[in-house]
Amino acid sequence: MKTTLLALALATGMVSSLPAAETLRLTLEPDRHALLKGSTEEVVIKIDLQAALNRKKGRRIPLNLAVVLDRSGSMTGAKIEKAKQAATQLVDQLAENDIFALISYSETAEVMVPAQKVDDKSALKRRIARIDAGGRTALHAGVTSGANQLREHFSAKRINRVILLSDGLANVGPSSTRELRQLGRELARDGIAVTTIGLGDDYNEDLMAALAEASDANYYYVKDTEKLPEIFARELGELLTIAAREVRIEVTCPDGVKPIGFIGRSEQFEGQRALVKLSHLTAGQTRALYLRCRVTEAQPEIAQVNVRYTDELDTGTEQSAAGAARVRYTADPDTAARSINAPLAAEKELILAAVTKDEALAACDAGNLALAAQKLESQARALEANLANCPVPLQAKYQAELENLREHSVQLQKGNFDASVRKQMQSESFLIRNSK
């Protein structure tokens, strides 16, 4: 039976490298299974990682957590009070062996709670309650201070995470998107991820998303202050159910296959090889990369993938997975055409919708709302054409994205483009591109 299943997998190009009992299952799937001999073909390969459901009972990875709260003047009133409520509720959910630090920032960053074990929650909550709003926004200093607190107790056996909340524009110290993206990359190299929470419509969403994406963390757009406690709870819930972390995906294409890049991601190939780093997968989560490549020679194996990760469901040790994407070749154009993987073609349009939104935002920023609306409507038609082939687990997300594209297109045609619309479009793109 195993031999039959392996033969079937090789024939279809779908290769899953691990049995279901393992923590991460790697599957490679091309968007067509047969290529026309003697022609140059572009192929998209889905590199799919699926984490197992939680098998541990009553055990989890300890946290090393720094909450960084904006207390600039714009946070006065309900915003700062809800932020303090959210931080207080987060403390209630931590365990004694977790590490917690609290930093607030306006013109400068202030360590309200130095990094320490959570053995006196009442004292921690009293310090949270003392935070008052006033001043400007030294966002870079706040994040840097939070990261420095994490370094005091840094451990590869802990989840090391900064949670940043801001409602305004960074206007003290380094404050460009480029500088914050670079900070995110540097922290990621040190094993620290930065989740960002943008509150209201006055913060810089490009900056906040870039910081989170560079460290492979989460970015939230929170329009309603009342939802802050819910967002903090969602973030903590993710951190408490991590199945695999420090995930390294090495992709290699053989000679005769030209890698173009990953759809919706910034990682670049150096020659025939690329390395993608993911901070983690939670139990039951699926994350996917979509590799574009150009096949110029008849290679049956068009990509090799090796994955290394820390297994947090069982041993806490490094584990690995490997697989290869394969295609076959035919002289018959009809056979090649019939080999198209329709479900994956539909899935590909979903990730392209995120790319299209980024392009539409660039057009809007340049003042060309008509072009932006045209791009969104064109991508909506592409989604609609593939709707019937969409995999069942993605149908709700697919339908929602189709509606979002149409709604944004209509609003842009009417000339309706403001900070709220921009943040919503950018948040939707972030979630799709990062498999959130």
Secondary structure, 3 states (H helix, E strand, C coil): CHHHHHHHHHHHCCEECCCCCCCEEEEEEECECEEECCCCEEEEEEEEEEECCCCCCCCCCCEEEEEEEECCHHHCCHHHHHHHHHHHHHHHHCCCCCEEEEEEECCCEEEEEEEEECCCHHHHHHHHHCCCCCCCCCHHHHHHHHHHHHHHCCCCCCEEEEEEEECCCCCCCCCCHHHHHHHHHHHHHCCCEEEEEEECCCCCHHHHHHHHHHCCCCEEEECCHHHHHHHHHHHHHHHCCEEEEEEEEEEECCCCEEEEEECCCCCCCECCEEEEEEEEEECCCEEEEEEEEEECCCCCEEEEEEEEEEECCCCCCEEEEEEEEECEEECCHHHHHHCECHHHHHHHHHHHHHHHHHHHHHHHHCCCHHHHHHHHHHHHHHHHHHHHHCCHHHHHHHHHHHHHHHHHHHHHHCCCCCHHHHHHHHHHHHHHHCCC
